[in-house]
Amino acid sequence: MKDFKLSRRTLLRGLGTLMALPVLEQMVPSVARAAEPGAAPRRLAVFYVPCGIYMPNWTPRGTGRDWALSPTLQPLAPVKDDVLVLSGLSHEPGRPDQFGHHAAGTGAFLSCVKIHKASHESDVRAGVSMDQIAARALRSHTRLPSLELGNDGGDGTGSCDANFSCAYARNIAWAAPTSPVAKDTHPRSVFDRLFAGFDPDATRAQLEKRKAYEQSILDFVREDAQALKQKLGTRDRRKLDEYFTSVRELELRVEALDQQAPTCSKGPRPENTEDVRQKTKVMCDLMVLAFQCDLTRVATFMLGNGRSDRVYDFLGLTSGHHTYSHHQHVPENHAALAKIDRWEVEQFSYLLQRMKSVQEGDATLLDNSLVYFGSEVADGNSHGHSDMPVLLAGRGGGTVTPGRHVRYGGKPVANLFISMLQSVGVNVNGFGDDGSAPLPNLKQ
């Protein structure tokens, strides 16, 4: 058993199907060689929420390790020691010359480059986003350079905010200044891309047979999986069983979402046609399993498109998110925003808890990752671009000391992105329009 070596690129096969494996102990030497000597893979993830945050309920009291969760941040209680609250960071490149703060802020969200105002997708110009720079650097280690996910559909055609192209409001990942990376909003296609790939060596008869069976992906790879388990140690066998259980549960939830999906997406409020609660959790689980299997080390998720006016009826609200964000200092609107913000933080906390539940040697998946939470504006009423709502979770493989609240006096978010890129081994000392140095005080 000791001499058995397993490549991290090992796939299970069966009836025209390829299925990825999680990172097992018997793969660790090859994984470590792919990163740094003795180190586990490091990952970057981004969790974007639209329309800003009601900041009076967001900013915690106290700094350093002596801080208390604010009302909006209460859902982070189970992972408080894994999160940094970073107050006072600015995002000036997201500020437009006049109107269109949501499109301008979203288009510059991860690039920190002021976007070119254009109403047509063929004339867009932004900057290369932080996640795509990381994806280029890490792409040789994984099957997928990056994963772009979101809840809301829509392409880059038309104008979405003050005659800014919808390409800006609907994408946060940019591979080049003129090339947004479209996000996948369909859990089924993401699942198949990650876990139910087709074997290129499969015969047409095998593919047809698999299609006709409409069974679980696990049924097709069962024989190969059993053969592999006989070669594994006790802990790896248990880890493999847990992985198969997670994949099957996710598969069932994806199928349930498929059954809910409308036959026609066109309607008065298309962003409200699917259950955003279920879809968000499925997307988070897909990100976690993709990291767990080392299929990619970079992922972004848009909970909603920029300037989303989703109606959160399950929170007892009747107007849209963007409508509430223009609160006009009305207490009822503040209360509505606080409900939405807290629900968004609950989803972020769910993602972090899932990542923390995955053990990687003596650490966890969250320990080896950095997860960024932010929005395109601070307050949605004033369209502020200073004192942004920013969270950074995880330890980045030891490059960050979480569990604190750190205040900055107007330093750019771009400096944080420099630090995040350096944590995954990208050698950068500048970023975007205003990033000039790594952000200090991320590690103690």
DRENPA-849833 format. One record per residue (C-alpha): chain; residue number from 0; x, y, z; residue in one letter. Coordinates in nm, 2 decimals. Example, Ala and Ser with C-alpha at 12.3 -4.5 7.8 and 13.67 -1.06 7.14 Angstrom:
<nodes>
{node A; 0; {1.23; -0.45; 0.78}; A}
{node A; 1; {1.37; -0.11; 0.71}; S}
</nodes>
This chain:
<nodes>
{node A; 0; {0.00; 0.00; 0.00}; M}
{node A; 1; {0.29; 0.24; 0.08}; K}
{node A; 2; {0.43; 0.22; -0.27}; D}
{node A; 3; {0.10; 0.30; -0.44}; F}
{node A; 4; {0.11; 0.65; -0.59}; K}
{node A; 5; {-0.19; 0.83; -0.73}; L}
{node A; 6; {-0.17; 1.13; -0.96}; S}
{node A; 7; {-0.40; 1.42; -0.88}; R}
{node A; 8; {-0.51; 1.41; -1.24}; R}
{node A; 9; {-0.65; 1.06; -1.20}; T}
{node A; 10; {-1.01; 1.03; -1.33}; L}
{node A; 11; {-1.27; 0.76; -1.28}; L}
{node A; 12; {-1.40; 0.61; -1.60}; R}
{node A; 13; {-1.72; 0.43; -1.70}; G}
{node A; 14; {-1.95; 0.41; -2.00}; L}
{node A; 15; {-1.82; 0.71; -2.18}; G}
{node A; 16; {-1.78; 0.91; -1.86}; T}
{node A; 17; {-1.49; 1.08; -1.68}; L}
{node A; 18; {-1.53; 1.19; -1.32}; M}
{node A; 19; {-1.28; 1.39; -1.12}; A}
{node A; 20; {-1.15; 1.28; -0.78}; L}
{node A; 21; {-1.10; 1.49; -0.46}; P}
{node A; 22; {-0.74; 1.55; -0.34}; V}
{node A; 23; {-0.65; 1.24; -0.15}; L}
{node A; 24; {-0.36; 1.18; 0.08}; E}
{node A; 25; {-0.19; 0.95; -0.17}; Q}
{node A; 26; {-0.19; 1.24; -0.42}; M}
{node A; 27; {-0.03; 1.49; -0.17}; V}
{node A; 28; {0.33; 1.46; -0.29}; P}
{node A; 29; {0.23; 1.54; -0.65}; S}
{node A; 30; {0.01; 1.83; -0.53}; V}
{node A; 31; {0.29; 1.97; -0.33}; A}
{node A; 32; {0.53; 1.96; -0.62}; R}
{node A; 33; {0.27; 2.15; -0.83}; A}
{node A; 34; {0.27; 2.44; -0.58}; A}
{node A; 35; {0.56; 2.50; -0.35}; E}
{node A; 36; {0.77; 2.25; -0.16}; P}
{node A; 37; {0.57; 2.12; 0.13}; G}
{node A; 38; {0.27; 2.34; 0.05}; A}
{node A; 39; {-0.09; 2.26; -0.05}; A}
{node A; 40; {-0.25; 2.44; -0.34}; P}
{node A; 41; {-0.36; 2.80; -0.28}; R}
{node A; 42; {-0.69; 2.93; -0.42}; R}
{node A; 43; {-0.86; 3.26; -0.48}; L}
{node A; 44; {-1.24; 3.30; -0.47}; A}
{node A; 45; {-1.46; 3.61; -0.51}; V}
{node A; 46; {-1.81; 3.66; -0.38}; F}
{node A; 47; {-1.98; 3.97; -0.53}; Y}
{node A; 48; {-2.31; 4.12; -0.41}; V}
{node A; 49; {-2.49; 4.40; -0.60}; P}
{node A; 50; {-2.62; 4.74; -0.49}; C}
{node A; 51; {-2.38; 4.81; -0.19}; G}
{node A; 52; {-2.45; 4.76; 0.18}; I}
{node A; 53; {-2.63; 4.96; 0.44}; Y}
{node A; 54; {-2.30; 5.05; 0.62}; M}
{node A; 55; {-2.43; 5.17; 0.97}; P}
{node A; 56; {-2.53; 4.81; 1.03}; N}
{node A; 57; {-2.22; 4.66; 0.87}; W}
{node A; 58; {-1.91; 4.83; 1.03}; T}
{node A; 59; {-1.81; 4.65; 1.36}; P}
{node A; 60; {-1.72; 4.82; 1.68}; R}
{node A; 61; {-1.36; 4.78; 1.79}; G}
{node A; 62; {-1.05; 4.69; 1.59}; T}
{node A; 63; {-0.77; 4.43; 1.60}; G}
{node A; 64; {-0.88; 4.12; 1.77}; R}
{node A; 65; {-1.11; 4.32; 2.00}; D}
{node A; 66; {-1.41; 4.36; 1.78}; W}
{node A; 67; {-1.77; 4.25; 1.79}; A}
{node A; 68; {-1.98; 4.13; 1.51}; L}
{node A; 69; {-2.22; 4.40; 1.38}; S}
{node A; 70; {-2.59; 4.32; 1.32}; P}
{node A; 71; {-2.52; 4.25; 0.95}; T}
{node A; 72; {-2.21; 4.04; 1.01}; L}
{node A; 73; {-2.38; 3.82; 1.28}; Q}
{node A; 74; {-2.41; 3.52; 1.04}; P}
{node A; 75; {-2.03; 3.51; 1.04}; L}
{node A; 76; {-2.02; 3.39; 1.41}; A}
{node A; 77; {-1.92; 3.03; 1.32}; P}
{node A; 78; {-1.63; 3.15; 1.11}; V}
{node A; 79; {-1.54; 3.48; 1.29}; K}
{node A; 80; {-1.18; 3.37; 1.35}; D}
{node A; 81; {-1.14; 3.30; 0.98}; D}
{node A; 82; {-1.25; 3.65; 0.86}; V}
{node A; 83; {-1.08; 3.99; 0.83}; L}
{node A; 84; {-1.31; 4.29; 0.82}; V}
{node A; 85; {-1.13; 4.56; 0.62}; L}
{node A; 86; {-1.28; 4.91; 0.67}; S}
{node A; 87; {-1.18; 5.23; 0.50}; G}
{node A; 88; {-1.07; 5.09; 0.16}; L}
{node A; 89; {-1.16; 5.30; -0.15}; S}
{node A; 90; {-1.24; 5.20; -0.51}; H}
{node A; 91; {-1.21; 5.52; -0.70}; E}
{node A; 92; {-1.17; 5.36; -1.05}; P}
{node A; 93; {-1.53; 5.25; -1.01}; G}
{node A; 94; {-1.65; 5.61; -0.99}; R}
{node A; 95; {-1.80; 5.73; -1.33}; P}
{node A; 96; {-1.77; 6.08; -1.45}; D}
{node A; 97; {-2.14; 6.14; -1.40}; Q}
{node A; 98; {-2.41; 5.87; -1.38}; F}
{node A; 99; {-2.39; 5.49; -1.41}; G}
{node A; 100; {-2.23; 5.40; -1.08}; H}
{node A; 101; {-2.35; 5.04; -1.07}; H}
{node A; 102; {-2.22; 4.95; -1.42}; A}
{node A; 103; {-1.90; 5.15; -1.37}; A}
{node A; 104; {-1.84; 5.00; -1.03}; G}
{node A; 105; {-1.92; 4.64; -1.14}; T}
{node A; 106; {-1.70; 4.67; -1.46}; G}
{node A; 107; {-1.41; 4.79; -1.25}; A}
{node A; 108; {-1.49; 4.56; -0.95}; F}
{node A; 109; {-1.19; 4.33; -1.00}; L}
{node A; 110; {-0.97; 4.52; -1.24}; S}
{node A; 111; {-0.96; 4.86; -1.06}; C}
{node A; 112; {-0.94; 5.02; -1.41}; V}
{node A; 113; {-1.19; 5.29; -1.50}; K}
{node A; 114; {-1.41; 5.16; -1.78}; I}
{node A; 115; {-1.47; 5.33; -2.11}; H}
{node A; 116; {-1.83; 5.44; -2.14}; K}
{node A; 117; {-2.00; 5.26; -2.42}; A}
{node A; 118; {-2.35; 5.13; -2.48}; S}
{node A; 119; {-2.25; 4.86; -2.73}; H}
{node A; 120; {-2.06; 4.54; -2.63}; E}
{node A; 121; {-1.83; 4.57; -2.93}; S}
{node A; 122; {-1.69; 4.90; -2.79}; D}
{node A; 123; {-1.62; 4.80; -2.43}; V}
{node A; 124; {-1.29; 4.86; -2.26}; R}
{node A; 125; {-1.21; 4.77; -1.90}; A}
{node A; 126; {-0.90; 4.61; -1.75}; G}
{node A; 127; {-0.78; 4.26; -1.68}; V}
{node A; 128; {-0.94; 4.14; -1.36}; S}
{node A; 129; {-0.74; 4.01; -1.06}; M}
{node A; 130; {-0.89; 3.66; -1.09}; D}
{node A; 131; {-0.79; 3.63; -1.45}; Q}
{node A; 132; {-0.43; 3.73; -1.37}; I}
{node A; 133; {-0.42; 3.45; -1.11}; A}
{node A; 134; {-0.59; 3.21; -1.35}; A}
{node A; 135; {-0.32; 3.26; -1.61}; R}
{node A; 136; {-0.05; 3.20; -1.35}; A}
{node A; 137; {-0.20; 2.89; -1.21}; L}
{node A; 138; {-0.36; 2.74; -1.52}; R}
{node A; 139; {-0.09; 2.47; -1.57}; S}
{node A; 140; {-0.18; 2.31; -1.24}; H}
{node A; 141; {-0.55; 2.24; -1.31}; T}
{node A; 142; {-0.79; 2.12; -1.57}; R}
{node A; 143; {-0.98; 2.46; -1.57}; L}
{node A; 144; {-0.80; 2.79; -1.54}; P}
{node A; 145; {-1.09; 2.95; -1.36}; S}
{node A; 146; {-1.46; 2.91; -1.28}; L}
{node A; 147; {-1.71; 3.20; -1.34}; E}
{node A; 148; {-2.05; 3.16; -1.18}; L}
{node A; 149; {-2.36; 3.37; -1.12}; G}
{node A; 150; {-2.73; 3.36; -1.04}; N}
{node A; 151; {-2.86; 3.61; -1.30}; D}
{node A; 152; {-2.85; 3.56; -1.67}; G}
{node A; 153; {-2.83; 3.81; -1.95}; G}
{node A; 154; {-2.56; 3.86; -2.21}; D}
{node A; 155; {-2.35; 4.18; -2.27}; G}
{node A; 156; {-2.59; 4.33; -2.53}; T}
{node A; 157; {-2.78; 4.66; -2.47}; G}
{node A; 158; {-2.73; 4.92; -2.21}; S}
{node A; 159; {-2.80; 4.85; -1.84}; C}
{node A; 160; {-2.72; 5.16; -1.64}; D}
{node A; 161; {-2.70; 5.52; -1.78}; A}
{node A; 162; {-2.61; 5.40; -2.12}; N}
{node A; 163; {-2.32; 5.18; -2.00}; F}
{node A; 164; {-2.30; 4.85; -2.19}; S}
{node A; 165; {-2.46; 4.55; -2.00}; C}
{node A; 166; {-2.12; 4.38; -2.05}; A}
{node A; 167; {-2.00; 4.59; -1.75}; Y}
{node A; 168; {-2.30; 4.52; -1.52}; A}
{node A; 169; {-2.31; 4.15; -1.59}; R}
{node A; 170; {-1.95; 4.04; -1.56}; N}
{node A; 171; {-1.67; 4.09; -1.31}; I}
{node A; 172; {-1.41; 3.86; -1.48}; A}
{node A; 173; {-1.22; 4.02; -1.77}; W}
{node A; 174; {-0.96; 3.82; -1.96}; A}
{node A; 175; {-0.85; 4.13; -2.16}; A}
{node A; 176; {-0.97; 4.49; -2.16}; P}
{node A; 177; {-1.22; 4.41; -2.43}; T}
{node A; 178; {-1.30; 4.06; -2.33}; S}
{node A; 179; {-1.54; 3.99; -2.04}; P}
{node A; 180; {-1.55; 3.63; -1.93}; V}
{node A; 181; {-1.92; 3.52; -1.94}; A}
{node A; 182; {-2.04; 3.35; -1.62}; K}
{node A; 183; {-2.23; 3.03; -1.61}; D}
{node A; 184; {-2.57; 3.06; -1.45}; T}
{node A; 185; {-2.69; 2.70; -1.50}; H}
{node A; 186; {-2.59; 2.46; -1.22}; P}
{node A; 187; {-2.65; 2.16; -1.45}; R}
{node A; 188; {-2.39; 2.27; -1.71}; S}
{node A; 189; {-2.15; 2.36; -1.43}; V}
{node A; 190; {-2.19; 2.02; -1.27}; F}
{node A; 191; {-2.14; 1.83; -1.60}; D}
{node A; 192; {-1.84; 2.04; -1.68}; R}
{node A; 193; {-1.68; 1.96; -1.34}; L}
{node A; 194; {-1.79; 1.61; -1.25}; F}
{node A; 195; {-1.95; 1.44; -1.55}; A}
{node A; 196; {-1.72; 1.50; -1.84}; G}
{node A; 197; {-1.74; 1.28; -2.14}; F}
{node A; 198; {-1.45; 1.05; -2.21}; D}
{node A; 199; {-1.29; 1.15; -2.55}; P}
{node A; 200; {-1.21; 0.79; -2.61}; D}
{node A; 201; {-1.57; 0.68; -2.57}; A}
{node A; 202; {-1.75; 0.52; -2.87}; T}
{node A; 203; {-2.07; 0.67; -3.00}; R}
{node A; 204; {-2.25; 0.36; -2.88}; A}
{node A; 205; {-2.13; 0.42; -2.52}; Q}
{node A; 206; {-2.24; 0.79; -2.53}; L}
{node A; 207; {-2.58; 0.69; -2.66}; E}
{node A; 208; {-2.62; 0.43; -2.40}; K}
{node A; 209; {-2.53; 0.67; -2.12}; R}
{node A; 210; {-2.77; 0.93; -2.25}; K}
{node A; 211; {-3.05; 0.67; -2.27}; A}
{node A; 212; {-2.99; 0.55; -1.91}; Y}
{node A; 213; {-3.02; 0.90; -1.74}; E}
{node A; 214; {-2.86; 0.76; -1.43}; Q}
{node A; 215; {-2.64; 0.92; -1.17}; S}
{node A; 216; {-2.28; 0.99; -1.27}; I}
{node A; 217; {-2.18; 0.76; -0.98}; L}
{node A; 218; {-2.36; 0.46; -1.14}; D}
{node A; 219; {-2.13; 0.48; -1.44}; F}
{node A; 220; {-1.80; 0.50; -1.26}; V}
{node A; 221; {-1.89; 0.26; -0.98}; R}
{node A; 222; {-1.68; -0.03; -1.10}; E}
{node A; 223; {-1.37; 0.20; -1.15}; D}
{node A; 224; {-1.43; 0.35; -0.81}; A}
{node A; 225; {-1.44; 0.01; -0.64}; Q}
{node A; 226; {-1.12; -0.09; -0.80}; A}
{node A; 227; {-0.95; 0.23; -0.68}; L}
{node A; 228; {-1.08; 0.20; -0.32}; K}
{node A; 229; {-0.91; -0.14; -0.28}; Q}
{node A; 230; {-0.58; 0.04; -0.33}; K}
{node A; 231; {-0.64; 0.32; -0.08}; L}
{node A; 232; {-0.58; 0.35; 0.29}; G}
{node A; 233; {-0.86; 0.38; 0.54}; T}
{node A; 234; {-0.87; 0.76; 0.56}; R}
{node A; 235; {-0.87; 0.80; 0.18}; D}
{node A; 236; {-1.15; 0.55; 0.15}; R}
{node A; 237; {-1.36; 0.74; 0.40}; R}
{node A; 238; {-1.28; 1.07; 0.22}; K}
{node A; 239; {-1.38; 0.91; -0.11}; L}
{node A; 240; {-1.71; 0.79; 0.03}; D}
{node A; 241; {-1.78; 1.14; 0.17}; E}
{node A; 242; {-1.70; 1.29; -0.17}; Y}
{node A; 243; {-1.94; 1.05; -0.35}; F}
{node A; 244; {-2.21; 1.14; -0.10}; T}
{node A; 245; {-2.15; 1.51; -0.16}; S}
{node A; 246; {-2.16; 1.47; -0.53}; V}
{node A; 247; {-2.48; 1.26; -0.53}; R}
{node A; 248; {-2.65; 1.51; -0.30}; E}
{node A; 249; {-2.54; 1.80; -0.52}; L}
{node A; 250; {-2.66; 1.61; -0.83}; E}
{node A; 251; {-3.00; 1.56; -0.68}; L}
{node A; 252; {-3.03; 1.93; -0.59}; R}
{node A; 253; {-2.92; 2.03; -0.94}; V}
{node A; 254; {-3.19; 1.81; -1.08}; E}
{node A; 255; {-3.45; 1.97; -0.85}; A}
{node A; 256; {-3.34; 2.31; -0.97}; L}
{node A; 257; {-3.37; 2.20; -1.33}; D}
{node A; 258; {-3.73; 2.10; -1.26}; Q}
{node A; 259; {-3.80; 2.45; -1.12}; Q}
{node A; 260; {-3.65; 2.63; -1.41}; A}
{node A; 261; {-3.90; 2.81; -1.63}; P}
{node A; 262; {-3.95; 2.70; -1.99}; T}
{node A; 263; {-3.93; 3.07; -2.09}; C}
{node A; 264; {-3.70; 3.31; -1.91}; S}
{node A; 265; {-3.87; 3.62; -2.04}; K}
{node A; 266; {-4.10; 3.80; -1.80}; G}
{node A; 267; {-4.15; 4.11; -1.60}; P}
{node A; 268; {-3.89; 4.01; -1.33}; R}
{node A; 269; {-3.68; 3.73; -1.49}; P}
{node A; 270; {-3.42; 3.75; -1.21}; E}
{node A; 271; {-3.69; 3.62; -0.97}; N}
{node A; 272; {-3.80; 3.31; -1.16}; T}
{node A; 273; {-3.57; 3.07; -0.98}; E}
{node A; 274; {-3.53; 3.01; -0.61}; D}
{node A; 275; {-3.22; 3.22; -0.54}; V}
{node A; 276; {-3.18; 3.05; -0.20}; R}
{node A; 277; {-3.13; 2.71; -0.34}; Q}
{node A; 278; {-2.93; 2.82; -0.64}; K}
{node A; 279; {-2.68; 3.02; -0.43}; T}
{node A; 280; {-2.61; 2.73; -0.21}; K}
{node A; 281; {-2.57; 2.49; -0.51}; V}
{node A; 282; {-2.33; 2.74; -0.67}; M}
{node A; 283; {-2.13; 2.76; -0.35}; C}
{node A; 284; {-2.11; 2.38; -0.33}; D}
{node A; 285; {-1.99; 2.36; -0.69}; L}
{node A; 286; {-1.71; 2.60; -0.61}; M}
{node A; 287; {-1.61; 2.40; -0.30}; V}
{node A; 288; {-1.61; 2.07; -0.48}; L}
{node A; 289; {-1.41; 2.22; -0.77}; A}
{node A; 290; {-1.15; 2.34; -0.53}; F}
{node A; 291; {-1.16; 2.01; -0.34}; Q}
{node A; 292; {-1.09; 1.82; -0.66}; C}
{node A; 293; {-0.82; 2.07; -0.76}; D}
{node A; 294; {-1.01; 2.12; -1.09}; L}
{node A; 295; {-0.94; 2.49; -1.06}; T}
{node A; 296; {-0.78; 2.73; -0.81}; R}
{node A; 297; {-0.97; 3.05; -0.91}; V}
{node A; 298; {-1.34; 3.11; -0.89}; A}
{node A; 299; {-1.58; 3.41; -0.90}; T}
{node A; 300; {-1.95; 3.42; -0.81}; F}
{node A; 301; {-2.20; 3.70; -0.88}; M}
{node A; 302; {-2.49; 3.67; -0.64}; L}
{node A; 303; {-2.68; 3.91; -0.87}; G}
{node A; 304; {-2.60; 4.13; -1.16}; N}
{node A; 305; {-2.49; 4.49; -1.11}; G}
{node A; 306; {-2.79; 4.71; -1.02}; R}
{node A; 307; {-3.01; 4.41; -0.95}; S}
{node A; 308; {-3.36; 4.48; -0.86}; D}
{node A; 309; {-3.44; 4.13; -0.74}; R}
{node A; 310; {-3.74; 4.11; -0.51}; V}
{node A; 311; {-3.66; 3.92; -0.19}; Y}
{node A; 312; {-4.01; 3.81; -0.11}; D}
{node A; 313; {-3.90; 3.53; 0.11}; F}
{node A; 314; {-3.76; 3.80; 0.35}; L}
{node A; 315; {-4.11; 3.96; 0.35}; G}
{node A; 316; {-4.01; 4.24; 0.11}; L}
{node A; 317; {-4.21; 4.37; -0.18}; T}
{node A; 318; {-3.99; 4.61; -0.36}; S}
{node A; 319; {-3.66; 4.54; -0.55}; G}
{node A; 320; {-3.31; 4.55; -0.41}; H}
{node A; 321; {-3.20; 4.85; -0.62}; H}
{node A; 322; {-3.52; 5.04; -0.54}; T}
{node A; 323; {-3.45; 4.99; -0.16}; Y}
{node A; 324; {-3.08; 5.08; -0.21}; S}
{node A; 325; {-3.20; 5.44; -0.30}; H}
{node A; 326; {-3.33; 5.46; 0.06}; H}
{node A; 327; {-3.37; 5.84; 0.08}; Q}
{node A; 328; {-3.29; 5.80; 0.45}; H}
{node A; 329; {-3.63; 5.64; 0.51}; V}
{node A; 330; {-3.61; 5.40; 0.81}; P}
{node A; 331; {-3.83; 5.14; 0.64}; E}
{node A; 332; {-3.59; 5.12; 0.35}; N}
{node A; 333; {-3.29; 5.09; 0.59}; H}
{node A; 334; {-3.46; 4.80; 0.76}; A}
{node A; 335; {-3.53; 4.63; 0.42}; A}
{node A; 336; {-3.16; 4.67; 0.31}; L}
{node A; 337; {-3.04; 4.54; 0.64}; A}
{node A; 338; {-3.24; 4.22; 0.59}; K}
{node A; 339; {-3.10; 4.17; 0.24}; I}
{node A; 340; {-2.75; 4.24; 0.35}; D}
{node A; 341; {-2.77; 4.00; 0.63}; R}
{node A; 342; {-2.91; 3.73; 0.40}; W}
{node A; 343; {-2.62; 3.79; 0.16}; E}
{node A; 344; {-2.37; 3.75; 0.45}; V}
{node A; 345; {-2.54; 3.43; 0.55}; E}
{node A; 346; {-2.47; 3.29; 0.20}; Q}
{node A; 347; {-2.11; 3.40; 0.23}; F}
{node A; 348; {-2.08; 3.23; 0.57}; S}
{node A; 349; {-2.23; 2.91; 0.42}; Y}
{node A; 350; {-1.95; 2.91; 0.16}; L}
{node A; 351; {-1.68; 2.96; 0.42}; L}
{node A; 352; {-1.82; 2.69; 0.65}; Q}
{node A; 353; {-1.83; 2.45; 0.36}; R}
{node A; 354; {-1.47; 2.53; 0.28}; M}
{node A; 355; {-1.37; 2.49; 0.64}; K}
{node A; 356; {-1.52; 2.15; 0.65}; S}
{node A; 357; {-1.28; 2.01; 0.39}; V}
{node A; 358; {-0.96; 1.88; 0.55}; Q}
{node A; 359; {-0.63; 1.91; 0.37}; E}
{node A; 360; {-0.36; 1.75; 0.58}; G}
{node A; 361; {-0.33; 1.95; 0.90}; D}
{node A; 362; {-0.52; 2.25; 0.75}; A}
{node A; 363; {-0.85; 2.30; 0.58}; T}
{node A; 364; {-0.95; 2.42; 0.23}; L}
{node A; 365; {-1.03; 2.76; 0.38}; L}
{node A; 366; {-0.69; 2.78; 0.54}; D}
{node A; 367; {-0.53; 2.74; 0.20}; N}
{node A; 368; {-0.76; 3.00; 0.03}; S}
{node A; 369; {-0.84; 3.36; 0.02}; L}
{node A; 370; {-1.21; 3.46; -0.03}; V}
{node A; 371; {-1.30; 3.82; -0.11}; Y}
{node A; 372; {-1.64; 3.96; -0.04}; F}
{node A; 373; {-1.74; 4.30; -0.19}; G}
{node A; 374; {-1.99; 4.51; -0.39}; S}
{node A; 375; {-1.96; 4.77; -0.66}; E}
{node A; 376; {-2.06; 5.07; -0.43}; V}
{node A; 377; {-2.07; 5.12; -0.06}; A}
{node A; 378; {-2.40; 5.30; 0.02}; D}
{node A; 379; {-2.64; 5.26; -0.27}; G}
{node A; 380; {-2.82; 5.59; -0.21}; N}
{node A; 381; {-2.51; 5.81; -0.23}; S}
{node A; 382; {-2.32; 5.57; -0.47}; H}
{node A; 383; {-2.01; 5.60; -0.25}; G}
{node A; 384; {-1.68; 5.45; -0.37}; H}
{node A; 385; {-1.49; 5.50; -0.04}; S}
{node A; 386; {-1.51; 5.30; 0.28}; D}
{node A; 387; {-1.62; 5.00; 0.07}; M}
{node A; 388; {-1.78; 4.69; 0.24}; P}
{node A; 389; {-1.49; 4.44; 0.22}; V}
{node A; 390; {-1.43; 4.10; 0.39}; L}
{node A; 391; {-1.13; 3.87; 0.33}; L}
{node A; 392; {-1.17; 3.52; 0.46}; A}
{node A; 393; {-0.91; 3.24; 0.49}; G}
{node A; 394; {-0.54; 3.23; 0.56}; R}
{node A; 395; {-0.40; 3.21; 0.21}; G}
{node A; 396; {-0.17; 2.93; 0.32}; G}
{node A; 397; {-0.03; 3.14; 0.60}; G}
{node A; 398; {-0.01; 3.48; 0.42}; T}
{node A; 399; {-0.30; 3.63; 0.62}; V}
{node A; 400; {-0.40; 3.64; 0.98}; T}
{node A; 401; {-0.78; 3.65; 1.00}; P}
{node A; 402; {-1.01; 3.70; 1.30}; G}
{node A; 403; {-0.95; 4.08; 1.31}; R}
{node A; 404; {-1.11; 4.42; 1.21}; H}
{node A; 405; {-0.85; 4.64; 1.04}; V}
{node A; 406; {-0.92; 5.01; 0.96}; R}
{node A; 407; {-0.74; 5.18; 0.67}; Y}
{node A; 408; {-0.75; 5.55; 0.59}; G}
{node A; 409; {-0.85; 5.54; 0.22}; G}
{node A; 410; {-0.60; 5.30; 0.08}; K}
{node A; 411; {-0.72; 5.15; -0.25}; P}
{node A; 412; {-0.88; 4.81; -0.28}; V}
{node A; 413; {-0.62; 4.75; -0.56}; A}
{node A; 414; {-0.35; 4.72; -0.30}; N}
{node A; 415; {-0.55; 4.43; -0.14}; L}
{node A; 416; {-0.56; 4.26; -0.48}; F}
{node A; 417; {-0.18; 4.29; -0.51}; I}
{node A; 418; {-0.15; 4.11; -0.17}; S}
{node A; 419; {-0.40; 3.84; -0.28}; M}
{node A; 420; {-0.21; 3.78; -0.61}; L}
{node A; 421; {0.12; 3.76; -0.43}; Q}
{node A; 422; {-0.03; 3.50; -0.19}; S}
{node A; 423; {-0.08; 3.26; -0.48}; V}
{node A; 424; {0.26; 3.33; -0.62}; G}
{node A; 425; {0.20; 3.60; -0.88}; V}
{node A; 426; {0.48; 3.85; -0.88}; N}
{node A; 427; {0.31; 4.19; -0.90}; V}
{node A; 428; {0.39; 4.52; -0.73}; N}
{node A; 429; {0.12; 4.74; -0.90}; G}
{node A; 430; {-0.24; 4.68; -1.01}; F}
{node A; 431; {-0.51; 4.87; -1.19}; G}
{node A; 432; {-0.52; 5.26; -1.19}; D}
{node A; 433; {-0.43; 5.31; -0.83}; D}
{node A; 434; {-0.27; 5.00; -0.69}; G}
{node A; 435; {0.09; 5.07; -0.59}; S}
{node A; 436; {0.19; 4.83; -0.31}; A}
{node A; 437; {0.07; 4.53; -0.11}; P}
{node A; 438; {-0.19; 4.62; 0.16}; L}
{node A; 439; {-0.02; 4.63; 0.50}; P}
{node A; 440; {-0.14; 4.46; 0.82}; N}
{node A; 441; {-0.29; 4.16; 0.66}; L}
{node A; 442; {-0.06; 3.94; 0.86}; K}
{node A; 443; {0.04; 3.97; 1.23}; Q}
</nodes>
